[in-house]
């Protein structure tokens, strides 16, 4: 995963995502560079527009995040309903007892 983060960091700062730069970033973190991982990542990124892929990824991630917020609001409403129901039951119990 650190290799992907390194590639994203290079892209973010406008540096070319190549073997040399990727090795520099990985070694700067204190991790021993795995040559096969570097070569595999660089080969898999050939011809990929990282900026376009990041735009597509952020759209896909934004939709579930919005629905998660709605789920939290519904959970809060249910807690309030249960609390109100409990108070109502306590009020009724006082009538009989």
N, C-alpha and C positions, 0 to 999 in steps of 0.2 A: 504494500500500500504506500510505503514511503516513496517508492519510485514514481508512482502516479502523482503524489503530492509534489514531488520535485519537478515533474513535467509541468504541472499546473502553475507552480511558482515561476518557473522560467517563462511560461507563456504570459503570466500576469505582468511581469516586469519587462516584457518586450524582447527577451533574449531568445535566440533560436533554440528549439528543443532538439538537441543532437546528443550524440554519445558523450562527447567531451564535456559539455556543459552539465549534463545529467550526472556524470561521474563527479564533477566538482561539487555540485550541490549535495549529493549523497555523502561524499567523504567529509564535507564540512560539518555534517551532523554527527560525525564520529562513528558512523556505521561503516563496516567493511563493504566495499562495492562488489556486488555479484555481477560479473560481466555478462552472464547469460540473461539475467533479468533486464539489464540495460539494453542489450541487443534486441531482445524480444519486444520490449516496450517501444523502442525506436522503430522497429519494423512494423509494429501494429499501428503506429501513428502516421506512417507514410501515407500521404494523400488525404489526411483527415484535417478538416477545418475545425480546430479546437474551439474557436470563438462560436461558431455555429452550433457545435455540439453542446457547449455550455448553455447557450440560449434555449435549446430544446430541453435540456435537463432541468433548467430552472422553471420552465413552464410545467413540466411533469411533476415537479416537487411542490409547486405552489398550490395545485389543486387539492391534494390530500391535506395540506396544512390548513387550508380554509375550512375543510370539513371537520378537521380535528377541533377547531375552535367552536364550531356549532355543536359538536358532541359534548364539549365541556359545559356549554350553556344549558343544554338539555339535562345534563347530570345535576347541575345546580338547581334547576327547576324541580326535578324529581325529589331532591333532598328537601327543598322547601315544602313540597306537597306532603311528604312523609312527616315533616315536623308539624305542619298544620293539622294533619290527621291525628297525630299523637296528642296534640293540645285539645282537639275536639273530643277525643275519647276521654281525656282526663276531665274535661268539663261535664260530660255526660255521667261519668262515674260519680261526680259529686252530687248529682241529683238523686242517686239511689243510695247514697251512703254514708 
